[in-house]
C-alpha cells in the first residue's frame, strides 16, 4: 500500500508539471471554441429564449445518454433540481417541453459536434500513438435495436427470421475509429436489410475520412477487389483478413514468394459489374491489383503493404490483432453507454439519439486522450468505463468547482486505472446466468393479452 501511495504521488506531481506547460484543460472548451462555434451557430434553428434552448437541450440529452436511468422524466427532474440549486425559479417537471425541444434539435448539429470532436482528438494526438508513424483507421459494423413502432418498422425493418409483431426494428451502423485514440471519426447508418444496406455499401460513404498515407484495418467482410482499387487511388494501404471464399483457394506455391506462406499475387478485375457501380466507374477500374497474402496465427491476411523488408509478417500480425480494439469500442458504446437499444419512438428521433450517444462517446474519449497525454501513456491503456464513472461523479459533486487543482485531480484519477493487455485471450460466446423463467412471446402482444384474459397466465418454466 505504501509503494502504491508513493507511485500515485509521483504520477500526480508528473501530471501537474506537464499541466503547467500545456493547454491541459482546453478540452473543456472544445464545444465553445471559435472554430466550432461558427459551425454550430450556422446550424442552429431560429429560436426564441425558452426553458430549453438548443444548447441546454443538447447538454441534458448528453447527460441522459450517460445516465443509468435514461428516461425523459429523470432528465427533466435533474434539470429542475439544478435550476433550484442555482437560485433560479423552479420550473415544471412535466416532460412535454423537453421532448419538444429535443425534436427541434437539428440532427446536423449533433452529427457535426461528434465528428469535430473526433477530428480535434486526432489532430492533437502525439506521433507515438501512430503505427510506424502512420495513422490507422479501423472499420467494423454492428446493429442497434429500436422500439417496435410502425414508423420504426417501416424505416428500419426487423429481421426476416422473426414473425411480424414479435421482433424489433434494427438499424445497421458502420463506424470508423482511430486506432491510436479510440475516437469515432464518422459513422454510416442504414436499415438492417434491403438494397444498399450492407456494411460494404455503408463503408463507401465513409471513405472521404481517409487521408493519403493512412492504413485501413478491417475484417474479412471488406476484402473486396474494388475496395482495394479505391484505397489505392486514395493512397491508403489496407490490412484485412482474407475473405472466407478465397481462403480455401489460397495457394502459396504461386505468385512472387516473399517468405514462408507469404507471397504477392495479382487479383483480376471481376467480369461482372457490381450493381452499385456505374459502367464508367467499372471501365475506369484497373484490370488487376497486386496484393500480399500471408498466413499468420491461423489466419490468412491480405494487404497492400507489399514490401516484406519494411513490413514483416510479425508487424502485420501485431497490427491485425489490434483490430480487436474496435470490438471493444463498439461494446463500450452499446453496453457501457447503453446504446444497444434506443428509446425514441420515431426514426428521426432514434437516429438523433444514436448520434447523441456517439457524441457522448467521443467526449469521453477526449478526456481519456488528454489524461493519457499528461500521464505519458496511450489512451488504449486507460479504462473507458472508469472514465465514464468518474465523469458522472464529477457532474454530481464537482460541477461547481472547476479549479485547476480539481481538474488536475480528475486527470490523475482517470489515468490511475489501466486495462490489462491479454493477447490471444479466448472467451466463449455464451451466457452463464439464466434469464427469468418465462416463455418467449410467440404471438403479437394484443393476441397474447386476449389469450391471458381467456386462459390466464402460463406457468413458469422450471
C-alpha positions in Angstrom: 0.0 0.0 0.0 2.9 2.4 0.9 4.5 1.8 -2.5 1.2 2.4 -4.3 0.7 5.7 -2.5 4.2 6.8 -3.4 3.6 5.9 -7.1 0.3 7.8 -7.1 2.0 10.9 -5.6 4.8 10.7 -8.2 2.3 10.4 -11.0 0.3 13.3 -9.6 3.4 15.5 -9.5 4.4 14.5 -13.0 0.9 15.3 -14.4 0.9 18.6 -12.5 4.3 19.6 -14.0 3.0 18.8 -17.5 -0.2 20.7 -16.9 1.7 23.9 -16.2 3.5 23.6 -19.6 0.5 22.7 -21.8 -3.1 23.6 -22.6 -4.2 20.9 -20.3 -7.8 21.9 -19.9 -8.6 23.1 -23.4 -10.8 20.1 -24.0 -13.4 21.6 -21.6 -13.7 24.5 -24.0 -13.8 22.5 -27.3 -17.5 22.8 -27.7 -17.4 26.6 -27.2 -14.2 27.3 -29.2 -14.5 29.9 -32.0 -14.0 27.4 -34.9 -16.8 25.1 -33.7 -19.0 27.9 -32.5 -19.1 29.3 -36.1 -20.1 25.9 -37.4 -22.7 25.2 -34.8 -24.2 28.7 -35.0 -24.9 28.3 -38.7 -26.8 25.0 -37.9 -28.9 26.3 -35.0 -32.6 26.7 -35.9 -34.3 30.1 -35.4 -35.3 30.0 -31.8 -36.5 32.3 -29.0 -35.5 32.2 -25.4 -37.2 29.2 -23.9 -36.8 27.0 -20.9 -34.8 24.5 -23.0 -32.8 26.4 -25.7 -30.8 24.2 -28.2 -27.5 24.2 -26.2 -29.2 23.4 -22.9 -31.3 20.7 -24.6 -28.2 19.0 -26.0 -26.5 19.2 -22.6 -29.4 17.4 -21.0 -29.6 14.9 -23.9 -26.0 14.1 -23.3 -26.5 13.6 -19.6 -29.5 11.4 -20.4 -27.3 9.2 -22.6 -24.7 8.8 -19.7 -27.3 8.2 -17.0 -28.3 4.8 -15.7 -31.9 6.0 -15.8 -32.4 7.2 -19.4 -36.0 8.3 -19.0 -37.0 11.9 -20.0 -38.7 12.2 -16.6 -35.4 11.7 -14.8 -33.6 14.1 -17.2 -36.2 16.8 -16.5 -36.2 16.2 -12.8 -32.4 16.7 -12.6 -32.7 19.9 -14.8 -35.3 21.2 -12.4 -33.2 20.5 -9.3 -30.2 22.2 -10.9 -32.2 25.3 -11.5 -33.3 25.4 -7.9 -29.8 24.7 -6.7 -28.6 27.6 -8.8 -31.0 30.0 -7.3 -33.3 30.1 -10.3 -37.1 29.9 -10.3 -38.5 26.4 -10.1 -39.8 25.0 -13.4 -42.4 22.3 -14.2 -41.3 18.7 -14.1 -43.6 17.7 -16.9 -41.6 16.3 -19.9 -43.6 17.9 -22.7 -41.4 21.0 -23.2 -38.2 19.0 -23.1 -39.4 16.4 -25.6 -40.5 19.2 -28.0 -37.1 20.8 -27.5 -35.3 17.5 -28.4 -37.5 17.3 -31.6 -36.4 20.8 -32.6 -32.7 20.0 -32.1 -31.1 19.7 -35.5 -29.5 16.4 -36.3 -26.8 18.0 -38.3 -25.6 20.0 -35.3 -25.2 16.8 -33.2 -23.5 15.0 -36.0 -21.1 17.9 -36.7 -20.2 18.1 -33.0 -19.4 14.3 -32.9 -17.3 14.5 -36.0 -15.5 17.7 -34.9 -14.6 16.2 -31.5 -13.0 13.2 -33.2 -11.1 15.4 -35.6 -9.9 17.5 -32.7 -8.6 14.4 -30.9 -6.7 13.0 -33.9 -5.3 16.4 -34.9 -3.7 16.8 -31.4 -2.7 13.1 -31.0 1.1 12.6 -30.4 3.1 10.8 -33.1 3.7 8.0 -30.6 0.1 6.9 -30.9 0.5 6.1 -34.5 1.6 2.8 -36.0 5.1 3.1 -37.5 4.4 6.8 -38.0 1.1 6.2 -39.8 -2.5 6.8 -38.7 -4.5 3.6 -38.6 -8.3 3.6 -39.1 -10.4 0.6 -38.1 -13.8 -0.2 -39.6 -16.5 -2.5 -38.3 -20.3 -2.8 -38.3 -22.9 -3.6 -35.7 -26.7 -3.4 -35.2 -28.8 -1.3 -32.9 -32.4 -2.1 -31.8 -35.2 0.4 -31.9 -38.6 0.5 -30.2 -41.3 -1.6 -32.0 -43.4 1.1 -33.6 -45.0 1.2 -37.0 -42.8 4.2 -38.1 -39.6 2.5 -37.0 -40.6 -0.8 -38.6 -41.3 1.0 -41.9 -37.8 2.6 -42.0 -35.7 0.0 -40.2 -37.5 -3.4 -40.7 -36.8 -6.3 -38.3 -35.0 -9.5 -39.3 -36.9 -11.8 -41.7 -36.3 -14.6 -39.3 -38.8 -13.1 -36.8 -42.6 -13.1 -37.2 -44.5 -9.8 -37.6 -45.2 -8.4 -34.2 -42.5 -10.4 -32.4 -39.3 -8.7 -33.5 -37.8 -5.2 -33.1 -36.7 -2.8 -35.8 -32.9 -2.9 -36.5 -30.6 -0.3 -37.9 -27.1 -1.1 -39.1 -24.2 1.1 -38.1 -20.7 1.0 -39.6 -18.1 3.1 -37.7 -14.6 4.2 -38.5 -12.4 4.5 -35.4 -8.9 5.9 -34.9 -6.8 3.0 -33.6 -4.5 5.3 -31.6 -7.0 7.4 -29.7 -10.2 5.3 -29.9 -12.2 8.3 -31.3 -15.0 7.5 -33.6 -14.3 9.6 -36.7 -17.6 9.0 -38.5 -20.4 6.5 -38.8 -22.9 5.5 -41.6 -26.4 4.3 -40.6 -28.9 2.4 -42.7 -31.5 -0.4 -42.4 -30.6 -3.8 -41.3 -31.7 -5.3 -44.6 -32.5 -4.1 -48.1 -30.6 -2.8 -51.1 -27.5 -0.7 -50.2 -27.8 -1.6 -46.5 -24.8 -4.0 -46.2 -21.6 -3.0 -44.4 -19.6 -2.5 -47.6 -22.2 -0.1 -49.0 -22.2 1.9 -45.8 -18.4 2.0 -45.7 -18.2 3.6 -49.2 -19.9 6.7 -47.7 -17.1 6.9 -45.1 -14.1 6.8 -47.3 -13.7 10.5 -47.5 -12.5 10.4 -43.9 -9.3 8.7 -45.0 -6.2 10.6 -45.9 -3.3 9.7 -48.1 -0.8 7.6 -46.0 -3.5 6.2 -43.7 -3.8 2.4 -43.1 -7.3 0.8 -43.1 -7.8 -2.2 -40.9 -10.9 -4.4 -41.1 -12.1 -8.0 -41.0 -12.7 -10.4 -43.9 -16.0 -9.0 -45.0 -14.4 -5.9 -46.5 -11.6 -7.6 -48.5 -13.0 -6.9 -52.0 -11.4 -6.1 -55.3 -13.0 -2.7 -55.9 -12.3 -1.5 -52.3 -8.6 -2.3 -52.9 -8.8 -0.2 -56.1 -10.5 2.7 -54.3 -8.0 2.7 -51.4 -5.0 2.6 -53.8 -6.4 5.6 -55.7 -6.6 7.5 -52.4 -3.1 6.5 -51.3 -4.4 4.4 -48.4 -3.0 1.0 -47.5 -5.2 -1.9 -46.3 -4.8 -4.9 -43.9 -7.8 -7.3 -44.0 -8.4 -10.9 -43.2 -8.8 -12.8 -46.4 -12.4 -13.4 -47.5 -13.6 -16.8 -46.5 -14.3 -17.9 -50.0 -10.8 -17.1 -51.1 -9.1 -18.6 -48.0 -10.0 -22.1 -49.2 -8.3 -21.5 -52.6 -5.2 -19.6 -51.4 -2.1 -21.5 -52.6 1.3 -20.1 -51.5 3.1 -22.1 -54.2 2.1 -19.4 -56.8 2.9 -15.8 -57.1 6.1 -14.0 -56.0 7.4 -15.7 -52.9 8.4 -13.4 -50.0 8.9 -16.0 -47.3 7.1 -19.0 -45.8 3.4 -18.6 -46.5 4.0 -15.1 -47.7 3.6 -14.0 -51.3 2.4 -11.4 -53.8 -0.4 -12.2 -56.2 -2.3 -10.4 -58.9 -6.1 -10.1 -58.4 -8.0 -9.8 -61.7 -11.0 -7.5 -62.1 -14.3 -9.3 -61.8 -16.1 -9.8 -65.1 -19.5 -8.9 -63.6 -20.1 -5.2 -62.7 -21.4 -4.7 -59.2 -25.0 -3.3 -59.1 -23.9 -0.3 -57.1 -21.2 0.8 -59.6 -21.7 2.8 -62.8 -20.5 1.5 -66.1 -18.0 4.3 -66.3 -16.6 3.5 -62.9 -16.3 -0.1 -63.8 -14.4 0.6 -67.0 -12.1 3.0 -65.3 -11.1 0.5 -62.6 -7.7 -1.2 -63.2 -7.6 -4.6 -64.8 -5.6 -6.1 -61.9 -4.4 -5.2 -58.4 -1.2 -6.6 -56.7 -1.8 -7.7 -53.1 0.1 -9.6 -50.5 -1.2 -12.7 -48.9 0.3 -14.2 -45.7 -0.6 -16.8 -43.2 -0.2 -15.9 -39.5 -1.7 -17.2 -36.3 -4.1 -19.4 -38.1 -5.5 -16.6 -40.3 -4.8 -15.6 -43.9 -4.3 -11.8 -44.2 -4.4 -9.8 -47.4 -2.7 -6.4 -47.5 -1.4 -3.7 -49.9 1.8 -3.3 -47.7 3.9 -5.2 -50.2 7.4 -4.7 -49.0 8.3 -7.6 -46.7 11.5 -5.8 -45.6 9.7 -2.7 -44.5 6.7 -4.5 -43.0 7.4 -8.0 -41.8 4.8 -10.8 -41.1 5.2 -10.1 -37.4 4.4 -6.4 -37.9 1.2 -7.3 -39.8 0.2 -9.9 -37.3 0.6 -7.5 -34.4 -1.4 -4.8 -36.4 -4.2 -7.1 -37.3 -4.6 -8.4 -33.7 -5.1 -4.7 -32.7 -8.3 -4.8 -34.8 -10.0 -6.2 -31.8 -9.9 -2.7 -30.3 -12.9 -1.7 -32.4 -14.9 -4.6 -31.0 -14.2 -3.2 -27.5 -15.1 0.3 -28.7 -18.5 -0.9 -30.0 -19.0 -2.7 -26.8 -18.3 0.5 -24.8 -20.8 2.4 -26.9 -23.5 -0.3 -26.8 -23.1 -1.7 -23.3 -21.3 0.8 -21.2 -23.3 3.7 -22.7 -26.4 1.5 -23.1 -26.9 2.3 -26.8 -27.7 -1.3 -27.6 -31.5 -0.5 -27.5 -32.6 3.0 -28.4 -35.7 4.5 -26.7 -37.1 7.1 -29.2 -40.3 6.1 -31.0 -39.8 7.7 -34.4 -36.9 7.1 -36.9 -35.8 10.7 -37.0 -35.6 10.9 -33.2 -33.9 7.5 -32.9 -31.1 8.5 -35.3 -30.7 11.7 -33.4 -30.5 9.8 -30.1 -27.9 7.5 -31.7 -25.7 10.4 -32.7 -26.0 11.9 -29.2 -24.6 8.6 -27.9 -21.7 8.8 -30.4 -21.0 12.4 -29.3 -21.0 11.3 -25.7 -18.6 8.6 -26.6 -16.2 11.0 -28.3 -16.3 13.4 -25.4 -15.3 10.6 -23.0 -12.5 9.7 -25.5 -11.5 13.3 -25.5 -10.9 13.2 -21.7 -9.1 9.9 -21.9 -6.8 11.3 -24.6 -6.0 14.4 -22.5 -5.3 12.2 -19.4 -3.2 9.8 -21.4 -1.1 12.6 -22.9 -0.4 14.1 -19.5 0.3 10.7 -17.9 2.7 9.7 -20.8 0.7 6.6 -21.8 -1.6 5.6 -24.6 -5.4 6.1 -24.4 -5.9 2.4 -25.1 -4.2 1.7 -21.7 -7.0 3.6 -19.8 -10.4 2.3 -18.8 -13.4 3.7 -20.7 -15.9 2.7 -18.1 -13.7 4.1 -15.3 -13.7 7.4 -17.1 -17.5 7.4 -17.6 -18.0 6.7 -13.9 -15.6 9.5 -12.9 -17.3 12.0 -15.2 -20.8 11.2 -13.8 -19.5 11.5 -10.3 -17.8 14.8 -11.3 -21.1 16.2 -12.5 -22.8 15.3 -9.2 -20.1 16.6 -6.8 -17.6 18.9 -8.6 -19.5 20.7 -11.3 -19.4 24.0 -9.4 -15.7 23.7 -8.7 -13.6 23.6 -11.9 -10.4 25.0 -10.4 -7.1 23.9 -11.9 -6.4 21.7 -8.9 -9.7 19.9 -9.2 -9.3 19.4 -13.0 -5.7 18.2 -12.4 -7.0 15.6 -9.9 -9.7 14.5 -12.5 -6.9 13.7 -15.0 -4.9 11.9 -12.3 -7.9 9.7 -11.3 -8.7 8.9 -15.0 -5.1 7.8 -15.5 -4.9 5.6 -12.4 -6.9 2.6 -13.8 -5.0 0.7 -16.5 -6.6 -2.0 -18.6 -4.7 -5.3 -18.9 -3.1 -6.4 -22.2 -4.1 -10.1 -22.7 -3.1 -11.1 -26.2 -4.7 -14.3 -27.5 -7.4 -14.2 -24.9 -10.3 -16.5 -25.8 -13.7 -16.5 -24.2 -16.8 -18.5 -25.1 -19.7 -16.5 -26.6 -22.2 -17.9 -24.1 -24.2 -16.6 -21.2 -23.8 -18.3 -17.8 -26.6 -16.5 -15.9 -30.0 -17.8 -17.0 -32.9 -15.4 -17.8 -36.1 -15.3 -15.9 -38.2 -18.4 -16.1 -40.8 -17.0 -18.5 -41.6 -18.4 -22.0 -40.8 -16.3 -25.1 -43.5 -14.3 -26.7 -44.7 -16.2 -29.8 -47.6 -14.1 -30.9 -48.3 -10.4 -31.2 -48.9 -8.7 -27.9 -52.6 -7.9 -28.4 -53.3 -11.6 -29.2 -51.2 -12.6 -26.2 -53.3 -10.3 -23.9 -56.5 -11.8 -25.2 -55.2 -15.3 -24.6 -54.3 -14.3 -21.0 -57.8 -12.9 -20.4 -59.3 -16.2 -21.5 -56.9 -18.8 -20.1 -54.8 -16.9 -17.5 -51.0 -16.6 -17.3 -48.9 -19.7 -18.3 -46.9 -21.4 -15.7 -43.3 -20.5 -15.2 -40.7 -22.7 -16.8 -38.9 -24.9 -14.3 
